[in-house]
Amino acid sequence: MILCRAVSILVLVLVGVAYRFGLGGAPVYLGDDEAHFAVGSDAIAATGRNLNGDFLPLFFNLADPQSDPQDLAGAPSRKSSTTSTDAPPRRSFAGSAPDA
């Protein structure tokens, strides 16, 4: 009984020390990526299924299942054009002569 209490107190002290000196490196807030990863992890831990409903997935897709794939960062958007003209893009073929 005394040994169990001593071990419990020792564990609490060690955890307190670890938290005390580790707080300087902890992030102040959770960003979108961290929050989304936490929600997905919690779903797998609680139910064994990811947010898409797949049972024990081998690969973890962190994209939002409800979002439009065109809205992903870096994907070309249909809503805005990066060119100044409305001319269709020219096709390039391997081995074709370059324009002069």
Buried (B, 14 or more C-beta within 10 A) or exposed (E): EEEEEEEEEEEEEEEEEEEEEEEEEEEEEEEEEEEBBEEBEEBBEEEEEBBEEBEEBEEEEEEBEEEEEEEEEEEEEEEEEEEEEEEEEEEEEEEEEEEE
